[in-house]
Amino acid sequence: MDAGTATLVTYGVATLAVSWVLLLIVSWKEDYAWGLCTLFLPPVSYLYAMLRLDVAGQALLVAVVGWILIWMA
């Protein structure tokens, strides 16, 4: 793995982690049960983000950017 690929993967994973933290904050503010689901079942939390785009759209957009960075690597 060359340096460029490693950098893109690292930034992509870091961006996904940031999106999960944003989603964690939004879901805890919205509902206690969704906060627990986000904490313990992260894939389910992205389903919540797709269902509640008005509230969690920013976190989902950050996750998409993270996946694009990983895909570019």
C-alpha positions in Angstrom: 0.0 0.0 0.0 1.5 3.3 -1.0 1.4 6.5 0.9 -1.5 8.1 -1.0 -3.7 5.0 -0.6 -2.9 4.8 3.1 -3.7 8.5 3.5 -7.1 8.3 1.8 -8.1 5.2 3.8 -7.0 6.9 7.0 -9.0 10.1 6.2 -11.9 8.0 5.1 -12.0 6.0 8.3 -11.6 9.1 10.4 -14.4 10.8 8.5 -16.7 7.7 9.2 -15.8 7.9 12.9 -16.7 11.6 12.9 -20.0 10.9 11.2 -20.8 8.2 13.8 -20.1 10.6 16.6 -22.4 13.2 15.0 -25.1 10.6 14.6 -24.6 9.6 18.2 -25.2 13.1 19.3 -28.2 13.6 17.1 -29.9 10.3 18.0 -29.4 10.9 21.8 -31.0 14.3 21.5 -33.9 12.8 19.5 -34.7 9.7 21.5 -33.1 7.6 24.3 -33.7 4.3 22.5 -32.2 5.5 19.2 -29.2 6.7 21.2 -28.6 3.3 22.6 -29.1 1.7 19.2 -26.5 4.1 17.8 -24.1 3.3 20.6 -24.3 -0.5 20.4 -25.4 -1.1 16.8 -23.8 1.5 14.4 -25.3 0.0 11.2 -28.8 0.4 12.6 -28.0 4.0 13.4 -27.4 4.7 9.7 -30.8 3.3 8.9 -32.2 5.8 11.5 -30.3 8.5 9.6 -31.9 7.6 6.3 -35.3 7.6 7.9 -34.7 11.0 9.6 -32.9 13.0 7.0 -34.2 16.3 8.3 -32.5 15.7 11.7 -29.5 13.4 10.8 -28.8 14.4 7.2 -25.5 16.1 8.0 -24.1 13.0 9.7 -25.2 10.8 6.7 -23.5 13.3 4.3 -20.3 13.1 6.3 -20.5 9.2 6.1 -20.9 9.3 2.4 -17.8 11.5 2.1 -15.9 9.0 4.2 -17.0 6.1 2.0 -16.0 8.1 -1.1 -12.5 8.7 0.3 -12.1 5.0 1.0 -13.4 4.1 -2.4 -10.9 6.5 -4.0 -8.1 4.6 -2.3 
